[in-house]
Protein backbone atom coordinates (compact mmCIF):
# COMPACT_ATOMS: atom_id res chain seq x y z
CA UNK A 1 0.00 0.00 0.00
CA UNK A 2 2.82 2.39 0.92
CA UNK A 3 4.59 1.78 -2.39
CA UNK A 4 1.41 2.55 -4.34
CA UNK A 5 0.95 5.83 -2.47
CA UNK A 6 4.47 6.86 -3.38
CA UNK A 7 4.22 5.63 -6.96
CA UNK A 8 1.38 7.91 -8.08
CA UNK A 9 3.07 11.24 -7.14
CA UNK A 10 6.27 10.04 -8.79
CA UNK A 11 4.44 9.22 -12.03
CA UNK A 12 2.61 12.57 -11.92
CA UNK A 13 5.89 14.48 -11.43
CA UNK A 14 7.47 12.61 -14.32
CA UNK A 15 4.55 13.51 -16.59
CA UNK A 16 4.79 17.21 -15.61
CA UNK A 17 8.54 17.33 -16.20
CA UNK A 18 8.20 15.53 -19.51
CA UNK A 19 5.57 18.05 -20.59
CA UNK A 20 7.85 20.95 -19.65
CA UNK A 21 10.76 19.41 -21.49
CA UNK A 22 8.68 19.28 -24.65
CA UNK A 23 7.88 23.00 -24.59
CA UNK A 24 10.59 25.17 -26.16
CA UNK A 25 11.49 28.34 -24.25
CA UNK A 26 10.19 31.44 -26.01
CA UNK A 27 12.91 33.42 -27.75
CA UNK A 28 12.81 37.17 -28.20
CA UNK A 29 14.14 39.48 -30.87
CA UNK A 30 15.56 43.02 -30.72
CA UNK A 31 15.90 45.29 -33.74
CA UNK A 32 18.56 48.02 -33.87
CA UNK A 33 17.94 51.12 -35.97
CA UNK A 34 19.34 54.57 -36.65
CA UNK A 35 21.85 56.53 -34.66
CA UNK A 36 25.59 57.20 -34.97
CA UNK A 37 28.98 55.84 -34.02
CA UNK A 38 31.29 58.71 -33.03
CA UNK A 39 35.07 58.50 -33.49
CA UNK A 40 37.43 56.94 -32.77
CA UNK A 41 39.01 60.24 -31.80
CA UNK A 42 39.06 62.88 -34.57
CA UNK A 43 37.61 60.70 -37.35
CA UNK A 44 34.73 62.46 -39.11
CA UNK A 45 32.06 62.51 -40.36
CA UNK A 46 30.16 60.62 -37.67
CA UNK A 47 29.26 57.15 -38.87
CA UNK A 48 25.57 56.51 -39.52
CA UNK A 49 24.77 53.10 -38.07
CA UNK A 50 23.10 50.43 -40.20
CA UNK A 51 20.10 48.46 -39.00
CA UNK A 52 20.88 45.36 -36.99
CA UNK A 53 19.13 42.41 -35.36
CA UNK A 54 19.62 40.32 -32.24
CA UNK A 55 17.88 36.95 -32.06
CA UNK A 56 17.72 34.01 -29.69
CA UNK A 57 17.23 36.22 -26.62
CA UNK A 58 16.03 34.59 -23.41
CA UNK A 59 14.33 37.30 -21.34
CA UNK A 60 12.60 37.11 -17.95
CA UNK A 61 9.88 39.79 -17.83
CA UNK A 62 9.45 39.26 -14.09
CA UNK A 63 13.08 39.95 -13.19
CA UNK A 64 13.50 42.18 -16.27
CA UNK A 65 16.78 40.61 -17.32
CA UNK A 66 17.96 38.33 -20.10
CA UNK A 67 20.73 37.45 -22.51
CA UNK A 68 21.60 36.58 -26.08
CA UNK A 69 23.79 33.55 -25.45
CA UNK A 70 26.97 33.07 -27.40
CA UNK A 71 26.56 30.88 -30.48
CA UNK A 72 29.76 30.67 -32.49
CA UNK A 73 29.50 31.98 -36.03
CA UNK A 74 30.92 30.08 -38.97
CA UNK A 75 33.77 32.54 -39.59
CA UNK A 76 36.15 34.14 -37.08
CA UNK A 77 37.47 37.70 -37.17
CA UNK A 78 40.41 38.44 -39.44
CA UNK A 79 42.82 37.25 -36.74
CA UNK A 80 41.56 33.73 -37.45
CA UNK A 81 40.91 32.90 -33.81
CA UNK A 82 38.26 35.24 -32.36
CA UNK A 83 34.71 34.03 -32.99
CA UNK A 84 31.59 36.15 -33.15
CA UNK A 85 28.16 35.63 -31.61
CA UNK A 86 25.98 34.48 -34.50
CA UNK A 87 22.86 35.66 -32.65
CA UNK A 88 23.98 39.29 -33.00
CA UNK A 89 24.10 41.11 -36.33
CA UNK A 90 25.12 44.71 -35.59
CA UNK A 91 26.06 45.45 -39.19
CA UNK A 92 29.15 46.82 -40.95
CA UNK A 93 30.29 50.39 -40.41
CA UNK A 94 31.88 52.63 -43.03
CA UNK A 95 34.17 54.77 -40.86
CA UNK A 96 36.08 57.72 -42.36
CA UNK A 97 35.72 60.45 -44.94
CA UNK A 98 34.13 59.89 -48.33
CA UNK A 99 36.60 58.22 -50.63
CA UNK A 100 38.73 57.14 -47.66
CA UNK A 101 36.12 55.09 -45.85
CA UNK A 102 37.15 51.84 -44.21
CA UNK A 103 34.57 49.14 -43.55
CA UNK A 104 34.54 47.71 -40.03
CA UNK A 105 32.65 44.64 -38.90
CA UNK A 106 30.97 45.43 -35.56
CA UNK A 107 30.21 42.31 -33.55
CA UNK A 108 30.07 40.60 -30.17
CA UNK A 109 33.04 38.28 -29.64
CA UNK A 110 34.25 35.50 -27.38
CA UNK A 111 37.31 35.55 -25.14
CA UNK A 112 36.19 38.33 -22.80
CA UNK A 113 34.49 38.45 -19.38
CA UNK A 114 31.04 37.98 -20.94
CA UNK A 115 32.30 35.11 -23.16
CA UNK A 116 30.50 36.53 -26.18
CA UNK A 117 27.09 36.62 -24.52
CA UNK A 118 25.22 39.94 -24.54
CA UNK A 119 23.53 40.53 -21.17
CA UNK A 120 20.48 42.69 -20.47
CA UNK A 121 19.26 44.07 -17.14
CA UNK A 122 17.68 47.08 -15.45
CA UNK A 123 19.75 48.91 -12.86
CA UNK A 124 18.46 50.55 -9.66
CA UNK A 125 17.70 53.78 -11.54
CA UNK A 126 15.49 51.86 -14.03
CA UNK A 127 18.00 52.22 -16.88
CA UNK A 128 18.08 49.36 -19.37
CA UNK A 129 21.72 48.21 -19.51
CA UNK A 130 23.38 46.02 -22.15
CA UNK A 131 26.83 44.49 -21.52
CA UNK A 132 28.91 42.79 -24.18
CA UNK A 133 32.48 42.12 -25.34
CA UNK A 134 32.71 43.68 -28.78
CA UNK A 135 35.17 44.21 -31.58
CA UNK A 136 35.56 46.37 -34.68
CA UNK A 137 37.32 44.39 -37.40
CA UNK A 138 38.64 46.32 -40.46
CA UNK A 139 39.60 43.14 -42.26
CA UNK A 140 43.17 42.72 -41.01
CA UNK A 141 44.27 41.41 -37.62
CA UNK A 142 46.47 44.36 -36.64
CA UNK A 143 43.58 46.81 -37.02
CA UNK A 144 41.06 45.03 -34.77
CA UNK A 145 39.76 47.27 -31.99
CA UNK A 146 38.42 45.25 -29.09
CA UNK A 147 36.58 46.58 -26.01
CA UNK A 148 35.66 44.07 -23.31
CA UNK A 149 32.59 44.55 -21.11
CA UNK A 150 31.30 47.39 -23.28
CA UNK A 151 28.30 48.93 -21.52
CA UNK A 152 25.34 50.51 -23.30
CA UNK A 153 22.61 52.20 -21.30
CA UNK A 154 19.33 54.03 -21.68
CA UNK A 155 20.62 56.44 -19.02
CA UNK A 156 23.26 59.06 -19.78
CA UNK A 157 26.97 59.09 -20.55
CA UNK A 158 29.65 61.68 -21.27
CA UNK A 159 32.17 61.45 -24.07
CA UNK A 160 35.40 60.36 -22.38
CA UNK A 161 38.70 62.21 -22.42
CA UNK A 162 41.56 60.40 -24.11
CA UNK A 163 43.54 58.00 -21.95
CA UNK A 164 46.61 60.13 -22.69
CA UNK A 165 44.94 63.23 -21.21
CA UNK A 166 43.73 61.27 -18.19
CA UNK A 167 47.31 60.11 -17.60
CA UNK A 168 48.68 63.65 -18.04
CA UNK A 169 50.50 62.69 -21.24
CA UNK A 170 50.49 64.55 -24.58
CA UNK A 171 49.16 63.30 -27.90
CA UNK A 172 45.59 62.43 -26.99
CA UNK A 173 42.44 63.30 -28.93
CA UNK A 174 39.77 64.68 -26.61
CA UNK A 175 36.86 64.18 -28.95
CA UNK A 176 34.81 61.43 -30.53
CA UNK A 177 34.02 62.53 -34.05
CA UNK A 178 31.95 65.72 -33.84
CA UNK A 179 31.52 65.42 -30.06
CA UNK A 180 34.05 67.10 -27.75
CA UNK A 181 34.97 65.22 -24.58
CA UNK A 182 32.41 66.01 -21.88
CA UNK A 183 29.43 66.09 -24.25
CA UNK A 184 26.34 64.43 -22.77
CA UNK A 185 24.46 61.67 -24.60
CA UNK A 186 21.16 60.58 -23.07
CA UNK A 187 19.25 57.39 -23.83
CA UNK A 188 15.67 56.45 -23.03
CA UNK A 189 13.44 53.42 -22.44
CA UNK A 190 9.69 52.88 -22.37
CA UNK A 191 7.04 52.44 -25.04
CA UNK A 192 7.44 55.51 -27.19
CA UNK A 193 5.58 54.13 -30.22
CA UNK A 194 2.70 52.91 -27.99
CA UNK A 195 2.56 49.43 -29.51
CA UNK A 196 2.77 47.59 -26.18
CA UNK A 197 6.43 46.59 -26.50
CA UNK A 198 9.64 47.94 -25.00
CA UNK A 199 11.69 50.36 -27.11
CA UNK A 200 14.15 53.19 -26.66
CA UNK A 201 17.61 54.59 -27.36
CA UNK A 202 20.96 53.27 -26.13
CA UNK A 203 24.07 55.38 -25.52
CA UNK A 204 27.64 54.42 -24.71
CA UNK A 205 31.08 55.94 -24.31
CA UNK A 206 34.47 54.21 -24.03
CA UNK A 207 38.12 54.46 -25.07
CA UNK A 208 40.12 52.54 -27.61
CA UNK A 209 42.51 50.32 -25.60
CA UNK A 210 46.11 51.54 -25.50
CA UNK A 211 47.34 48.29 -27.03
CA UNK A 212 45.32 48.90 -30.22
CA UNK A 213 47.21 49.92 -33.37
CA UNK A 214 44.54 52.42 -34.48
CA UNK A 215 44.15 55.61 -32.40
CA UNK A 216 44.97 54.04 -29.02
CA UNK A 217 43.42 55.86 -26.06
CA UNK A 218 40.97 57.84 -28.20
CA UNK A 219 37.34 58.11 -27.09
CA UNK A 220 34.44 56.56 -28.97
CA UNK A 221 30.71 57.04 -28.44
CA UNK A 222 27.55 55.40 -29.65
CA UNK A 223 23.85 56.33 -29.91
CA UNK A 224 21.39 53.82 -31.33
CA UNK A 225 17.64 53.17 -31.33
CA UNK A 226 16.09 49.80 -30.60
CA UNK A 227 12.73 48.05 -30.63
CA UNK A 228 11.86 44.73 -29.00
CA UNK A 229 9.09 42.17 -28.72
CA UNK A 230 9.22 42.40 -24.90
CA UNK A 231 5.66 43.27 -23.75
CA UNK A 232 5.26 46.22 -21.39
CA UNK A 233 2.05 47.64 -19.97
CA UNK A 234 1.46 51.40 -20.44
CA UNK A 235 1.74 52.26 -16.73
CA UNK A 236 5.13 50.51 -16.44
CA UNK A 237 6.28 52.20 -19.65
CA UNK A 238 5.31 55.62 -18.28
CA UNK A 239 7.18 54.88 -15.04
CA UNK A 240 10.32 53.82 -16.93
CA UNK A 241 10.23 56.98 -19.04
CA UNK A 242 9.75 59.28 -16.05
CA UNK A 243 12.47 57.46 -14.11
CA UNK A 244 14.72 58.31 -17.05
CA UNK A 245 13.75 61.98 -16.69
CA UNK A 246 14.53 61.82 -12.98
CA UNK A 247 17.93 60.38 -13.84
CA UNK A 248 18.71 63.41 -16.00
CA UNK A 249 18.86 65.74 -12.99
CA UNK A 250 22.72 65.64 -12.75
CA UNK A 251 23.00 66.41 -16.46
CA UNK A 252 20.72 69.45 -16.25
CA UNK A 253 22.42 70.63 -13.04
CA UNK A 254 25.83 70.48 -14.74
CA UNK A 255 24.59 72.37 -17.79
CA UNK A 256 23.11 75.10 -15.59
CA UNK A 257 26.30 75.33 -13.52
CA UNK A 258 28.36 75.62 -16.73
CA UNK A 259 25.86 78.13 -18.20
CA UNK A 260 25.72 75.98 -21.35
CA UNK A 261 22.46 77.51 -22.55
CA UNK A 262 22.28 75.86 -26.01
CA UNK A 263 22.72 72.35 -24.54
CA UNK A 264 20.42 73.21 -21.64
CA UNK A 265 17.66 74.33 -24.00
CA UNK A 266 18.07 71.16 -26.05
CA UNK A 267 17.98 68.98 -22.92
CA UNK A 268 14.85 70.65 -21.56
CA UNK A 269 13.13 70.20 -24.91
CA UNK A 270 14.11 66.54 -24.83
CA UNK A 271 12.66 66.18 -21.32
CA UNK A 272 9.42 67.76 -22.52
CA UNK A 273 9.17 65.15 -25.27
CA UNK A 274 9.73 62.35 -22.77
CA UNK A 275 7.01 63.65 -20.47
CA UNK A 276 4.68 63.88 -23.48
CA UNK A 277 5.38 60.20 -24.22
CA UNK A 278 4.75 59.22 -20.58
CA UNK A 279 1.51 61.21 -20.65
CA UNK A 280 0.32 59.26 -23.70
CA UNK A 281 1.19 55.99 -21.94
CA UNK A 282 -0.80 57.22 -18.93
CA UNK A 283 -3.78 57.98 -21.18
CA UNK A 284 -3.62 54.44 -22.59
CA UNK A 285 -3.56 53.00 -19.05
CA UNK A 286 -6.48 55.24 -18.04
CA UNK A 287 -8.61 54.15 -21.00
CA UNK A 288 -8.04 50.46 -20.20
CA UNK A 289 -8.79 50.80 -16.48
CA UNK A 290 -12.17 50.12 -14.83
CA UNK A 291 -13.95 52.72 -12.71
CA UNK A 292 -11.98 51.95 -9.56
CA UNK A 293 -8.72 51.89 -11.47
CA UNK A 294 -9.48 55.23 -13.13
CA UNK A 295 -9.97 56.83 -9.71
CA UNK A 296 -6.57 55.60 -8.57
CA UNK A 297 -4.88 56.71 -11.79
CA UNK A 298 -6.09 60.28 -11.34
CA UNK A 299 -3.51 60.60 -8.55
CA UNK A 300 -0.73 60.57 -11.14
CA UNK A 301 -2.43 62.31 -14.07
CA UNK A 302 -2.32 65.82 -12.60
CA UNK A 303 1.27 65.33 -11.45
CA UNK A 304 2.41 64.43 -14.98
CA UNK A 305 0.66 67.51 -16.36
CA UNK A 306 2.24 69.72 -13.67
CA UNK A 307 5.71 68.38 -14.48
CA UNK A 308 5.13 68.99 -18.18
CA UNK A 309 4.34 72.68 -17.54
CA UNK A 310 7.24 73.16 -15.13
CA UNK A 311 9.74 71.97 -17.74
CA UNK A 312 8.01 73.82 -20.59
CA UNK A 313 8.37 77.20 -18.83
CA UNK A 314 12.21 77.25 -18.69
CA UNK A 315 12.45 75.85 -22.22
CA UNK A 316 10.16 78.65 -23.47
CA UNK A 317 12.31 81.27 -21.68
CA UNK A 318 15.48 79.95 -23.29
CA UNK A 319 13.92 79.52 -26.73
CA UNK A 320 11.96 82.76 -26.90
CA UNK A 321 13.91 85.40 -25.02
CA UNK A 322 17.38 86.85 -25.31
CA UNK A 323 19.61 86.31 -22.29
CA UNK A 324 22.01 89.20 -21.75
CA UNK A 325 23.70 87.58 -18.72
CA UNK A 326 24.65 84.34 -20.47
CA UNK A 327 23.40 82.40 -17.44
CA UNK A 328 20.12 80.63 -16.67
CA UNK A 329 17.79 82.98 -14.79
CA UNK A 330 16.39 82.35 -11.32
CA UNK A 331 13.00 81.61 -12.90
CA UNK A 332 14.56 78.93 -15.10
CA UNK A 333 16.40 77.37 -12.16
CA UNK A 334 13.36 77.39 -9.88
CA UNK A 335 11.04 75.88 -12.49
CA UNK A 336 13.52 73.12 -13.33
CA UNK A 337 14.02 72.29 -9.65
CA UNK A 338 10.26 72.10 -9.05
CA UNK A 339 9.84 69.93 -12.13
CA UNK A 340 12.36 67.40 -10.89
CA UNK A 341 10.78 67.43 -7.41
CA UNK A 342 7.38 66.61 -8.91
CA UNK A 343 8.88 63.71 -10.88
CA UNK A 344 10.70 62.39 -7.79
CA UNK A 345 7.46 62.51 -5.78
CA UNK A 346 5.50 60.91 -8.61
CA UNK A 347 7.65 57.80 -9.10
CA UNK A 348 6.88 56.10 -5.74
CA UNK A 349 3.16 56.86 -6.28
CA UNK A 350 3.37 55.09 -9.65
CA UNK A 351 5.22 52.12 -8.15
CA UNK A 352 2.58 51.72 -5.45
CA UNK A 353 -0.23 52.05 -7.95
CA UNK A 354 1.36 49.50 -10.27
CA UNK A 355 1.67 47.06 -7.34
CA UNK A 356 -2.04 47.50 -6.55
CA UNK A 357 -3.02 46.89 -10.17
CA UNK A 358 -0.84 43.78 -10.28
CA UNK A 359 -2.57 42.27 -7.24
CA UNK A 360 -6.06 42.78 -8.71
FENLIN-V919085 format. One record per residue. SS is DSSP state (alpha for helix, beta for strand, coil for the rest). PHI is phi as a letter, one per 30 degrees, with the letter a starting at -180 (999 if undefined). NEAR is the number of other C-alpha atoms within 12 Angstrom. Layout:
ss=SS phi=PHI near=NEAR
ss=SS phi=PHI near=NEAR
This chain:
ss=coil phi=999 near=7
ss=alpha phi=d near=8
ss=alpha phi=d near=9
ss=alpha phi=d near=10
ss=alpha phi=d near=11
ss=alpha phi=d near=12
ss=alpha phi=d near=13
ss=alpha phi=d near=14
ss=alpha phi=e near=14
ss=alpha phi=d near=14
ss=alpha phi=d near=14
ss=alpha phi=d near=14
ss=alpha phi=d near=14
ss=alpha phi=d near=14
ss=alpha phi=d near=14
ss=alpha phi=d near=14
ss=alpha phi=d near=13
ss=alpha phi=d near=13
ss=alpha phi=d near=12
ss=alpha phi=d near=12
ss=alpha phi=d near=11
ss=coil phi=d near=10
ss=coil phi=c near=11
ss=coil phi=d near=11
ss=coil phi=d near=13
ss=coil phi=d near=16
ss=coil phi=c near=22
ss=beta phi=c near=27
ss=beta phi=b near=29
ss=beta phi=c near=35
ss=beta phi=c near=30
ss=beta phi=c near=28
ss=beta phi=a near=26
ss=beta phi=i near=23
ss=beta phi=j near=27
ss=beta phi=b near=33
ss=beta phi=c near=43
ss=beta phi=c near=41
ss=coil phi=j near=43
ss=coil phi=d near=43
ss=coil phi=h near=40
ss=coil phi=d near=30
ss=coil phi=d near=31
ss=coil phi=b near=25
ss=coil phi=d near=23
ss=coil phi=d near=30
ss=beta phi=d near=33
ss=beta phi=d near=25
ss=coil phi=d near=29
ss=coil phi=d near=27
ss=coil phi=d near=24
ss=beta phi=b near=27
ss=beta phi=b near=26
ss=beta phi=b near=35
ss=beta phi=b near=29
ss=beta phi=i near=27
ss=beta phi=d near=32
ss=beta phi=c near=30
ss=beta phi=b near=29
ss=beta phi=c near=20
ss=coil phi=d near=22
ss=coil phi=d near=13
ss=coil phi=d near=12
ss=coil phi=h near=24
ss=beta phi=b near=24
ss=beta phi=a near=29
ss=beta phi=a near=33
ss=beta phi=c near=35
ss=coil phi=d near=30
ss=coil phi=d near=31
ss=coil phi=b near=25
ss=beta phi=d near=25
ss=beta phi=d near=21
ss=beta phi=d near=14
ss=beta phi=b near=16
ss=beta phi=d near=24
ss=coil phi=d near=33
ss=coil phi=d near=22
ss=coil phi=d near=21
ss=coil phi=i near=16
ss=coil phi=b near=16
ss=coil phi=c near=29
ss=beta phi=c near=31
ss=beta phi=c near=39
ss=beta phi=d near=38
ss=coil phi=d near=29
ss=coil phi=d near=33
ss=beta phi=c near=38
ss=beta phi=c near=30
ss=coil phi=c near=33
ss=coil phi=j near=28
ss=beta phi=c near=25
ss=beta phi=c near=31
ss=beta phi=c near=30
ss=beta phi=c near=33
ss=coil phi=k near=25
ss=coil phi=d near=17
ss=coil phi=e near=14
ss=coil phi=i near=9
ss=coil phi=b near=12
ss=coil phi=d near=18
ss=beta phi=c near=21
ss=beta phi=d near=24
ss=beta phi=c near=30
ss=beta phi=c near=33
ss=beta phi=c near=34
ss=beta phi=a near=42
ss=beta phi=d near=47
ss=beta phi=b near=45
ss=coil phi=d near=32
ss=coil phi=i near=24
ss=coil phi=c near=24
ss=coil phi=d near=19
ss=coil phi=c near=27
ss=coil phi=h near=27
ss=coil phi=i near=35
ss=coil phi=d near=39
ss=beta phi=c near=44
ss=beta phi=c near=34
ss=beta phi=b near=30
ss=beta phi=a near=28
ss=beta phi=c near=28
ss=coil phi=d near=21
ss=coil phi=d near=14
ss=coil phi=c near=26
ss=coil phi=i near=31
ss=coil phi=d near=38
ss=beta phi=d near=36
ss=beta phi=c near=34
ss=beta phi=c near=33
ss=beta phi=b near=33
ss=beta phi=a near=37
ss=beta phi=c near=34
ss=beta phi=b near=40
ss=beta phi=b near=41
ss=beta phi=c near=40
ss=beta phi=c near=36
ss=coil phi=d near=28
ss=coil phi=j near=22
ss=coil phi=b near=20
ss=alpha phi=e near=22
ss=alpha phi=d near=18
ss=alpha phi=c near=26
ss=coil phi=d near=32
ss=beta phi=c near=39
ss=beta phi=c near=39
ss=beta phi=b near=37
ss=beta phi=d near=28
ss=beta phi=h near=28
ss=beta phi=d near=34
ss=beta phi=c near=31
ss=beta phi=c near=39
ss=beta phi=b near=39
ss=coil phi=c near=41
ss=coil phi=d near=42
ss=beta phi=b near=38
ss=beta phi=b near=31
ss=beta phi=c near=32
ss=coil phi=d near=36
ss=coil phi=d near=37
ss=coil phi=d near=33
ss=coil phi=d near=36
ss=alpha phi=d near=29
ss=alpha phi=d near=24
ss=alpha phi=d near=20
ss=alpha phi=e near=19
ss=coil phi=d near=13
ss=coil phi=i near=11
ss=coil phi=c near=13
ss=coil phi=d near=13
ss=coil phi=j near=18
ss=coil phi=d near=28
ss=coil phi=c near=33
ss=coil phi=c near=34
ss=beta phi=a near=35
ss=beta phi=b near=42
ss=coil phi=i near=32
ss=coil phi=d near=27
ss=beta phi=c near=33
ss=beta phi=d near=26
ss=coil phi=e near=34
ss=coil phi=j near=26
ss=coil phi=d near=31
ss=beta phi=d near=32
ss=beta phi=b near=38
ss=beta phi=b near=41
ss=coil phi=c near=41
ss=beta phi=a near=48
ss=beta phi=b near=44
ss=beta phi=l near=48
ss=coil phi=b near=39
ss=coil phi=d near=35
ss=coil phi=c near=24
ss=coil phi=h near=27
ss=coil phi=c near=21
ss=coil phi=i near=24
ss=beta phi=b near=28
ss=beta phi=d near=36
ss=beta phi=a near=34
ss=beta phi=l near=41
ss=beta phi=b near=39
ss=beta phi=c near=37
ss=beta phi=b near=38
ss=beta phi=a near=39
ss=beta phi=b near=41
ss=beta phi=a near=37
ss=beta phi=b near=42
ss=coil phi=d near=37
ss=coil phi=e near=26
ss=coil phi=d near=20
ss=coil phi=d near=18
ss=coil phi=d near=22
ss=coil phi=d near=18
ss=coil phi=c near=27
ss=coil phi=h near=30
ss=coil phi=e near=29
ss=coil phi=i near=36
ss=coil phi=d near=40
ss=beta phi=d near=44
ss=beta phi=b near=49
ss=beta phi=b near=48
ss=beta phi=b near=42
ss=beta phi=b near=39
ss=beta phi=a near=35
ss=beta phi=d near=35
ss=beta phi=b near=40
ss=beta phi=b near=33
ss=beta phi=b near=31
ss=beta phi=c near=25
ss=beta phi=d near=31
ss=beta phi=d near=24
ss=coil phi=b near=28
ss=coil phi=d near=31
ss=alpha phi=d near=35
ss=alpha phi=d near=42
ss=alpha phi=d near=35
ss=alpha phi=d near=42
ss=alpha phi=d near=44
ss=alpha phi=d near=43
ss=alpha phi=e near=46
ss=alpha phi=d near=47
ss=alpha phi=d near=51
ss=alpha phi=d near=40
ss=alpha phi=d near=42
ss=alpha phi=d near=50
ss=alpha phi=e near=37
ss=alpha phi=d near=32
ss=coil phi=d near=37
ss=alpha phi=e near=30
ss=alpha phi=d near=24
ss=alpha phi=d near=30
ss=alpha phi=d near=38
ss=alpha phi=d near=26
ss=alpha phi=d near=22
ss=alpha phi=d near=27
ss=alpha phi=d near=30
ss=alpha phi=d near=18
ss=coil phi=d near=17
ss=coil phi=h near=22
ss=coil phi=d near=22
ss=alpha phi=d near=31
ss=alpha phi=d near=21
ss=alpha phi=d near=28
ss=alpha phi=d near=38
ss=alpha phi=d near=31
ss=alpha phi=d near=26
ss=alpha phi=d near=37
ss=alpha phi=d near=42
ss=alpha phi=d near=29
ss=alpha phi=d near=27
ss=alpha phi=d near=40
ss=alpha phi=e near=32
ss=alpha phi=d near=25
ss=alpha phi=d near=41
ss=alpha phi=d near=42
ss=alpha phi=e near=30
ss=alpha phi=d near=35
ss=alpha phi=d near=44
ss=alpha phi=d near=35
ss=alpha phi=d near=29
ss=alpha phi=d near=37
ss=alpha phi=e near=41
ss=alpha phi=d near=27
ss=alpha phi=d near=26
ss=alpha phi=d near=34
ss=alpha phi=d near=27
ss=alpha phi=d near=18
ss=alpha phi=d near=18
ss=coil phi=d near=22
ss=coil phi=d near=14
ss=alpha phi=e near=12
ss=alpha phi=d near=15
ss=alpha phi=d near=22
ss=alpha phi=d near=21
ss=alpha phi=d near=16
ss=alpha phi=d near=24
ss=alpha phi=d near=35
ss=alpha phi=d near=24
ss=alpha phi=d near=23
ss=alpha phi=c near=37
ss=alpha phi=e near=32
ss=alpha phi=d near=19
ss=alpha phi=d near=30
ss=alpha phi=d near=41
ss=alpha phi=d near=27
ss=alpha phi=d near=28
ss=alpha phi=d near=38
ss=alpha phi=e near=35
ss=alpha phi=d near=27
ss=alpha phi=d near=32
ss=alpha phi=d near=42
ss=alpha phi=d near=32
ss=alpha phi=e near=29
ss=alpha phi=d near=37
ss=alpha phi=d near=34
ss=alpha phi=d near=22
ss=alpha phi=d near=27
ss=alpha phi=d near=32
ss=alpha phi=d near=22
ss=alpha phi=c near=12
ss=coil phi=b near=18
ss=coil phi=d near=14
ss=coil phi=b near=16
ss=coil phi=d near=10
ss=coil phi=d near=11
ss=coil phi=i near=17
ss=coil phi=b near=23
ss=coil phi=d near=34
ss=coil phi=d near=24
ss=alpha phi=d near=14
ss=alpha phi=d near=19
ss=alpha phi=d near=32
ss=alpha phi=d near=30
ss=alpha phi=d near=19
ss=alpha phi=d near=27
ss=alpha phi=d near=42
ss=alpha phi=d near=26
ss=alpha phi=d near=26
ss=alpha phi=d near=37
ss=alpha phi=d near=36
ss=alpha phi=d near=24
ss=alpha phi=d near=31
ss=alpha phi=d near=41
ss=alpha phi=d near=27
ss=alpha phi=d near=23
ss=alpha phi=d near=32
ss=alpha phi=e near=33
ss=alpha phi=d near=20
ss=alpha phi=d near=24
ss=alpha phi=d near=35
ss=alpha phi=d near=25
ss=alpha phi=d near=21
ss=alpha phi=d near=27
ss=alpha phi=d near=28
ss=alpha phi=d near=15
ss=alpha phi=d near=16
ss=alpha phi=d near=23
ss=alpha phi=d near=14
ss=alpha phi=d near=8
ss=coil phi=d near=11
